[in-house]
């Protein structure tokens, strides 16, 4: 039995699209695993403690009167990745799964 195919996706939606395409191609539901990993360190942008590190006082006459909440804190963007594994019976089927799944933005883990 070949090593399972393992791919990382930036969004669950992309991984879900790849899963649906694999199912349409005849892959078994039980052979496809999706695991979402969230970054416990906080959002990549909109960090509620540090902000985004932008200099928001540039060009402002009175920096103490300027509250840059929207630009620096409001729009939090969480960091998540989705790990997909596909177990296959042989290398030919694994290559077929890789060809389908990578069309949705999957990449091998580093």
Secondary structure, DSSP 8 states (H G I E B T S, - for coil): ----EEEEESSHHHHHHHHHHHHHTT--GGGEEEEEEE-TT--SBS-TTTTT-----TT-S-GGG---HIIIIIS-B--EEEEEEE--SSHHHHHHHHHHHGGGT-B---
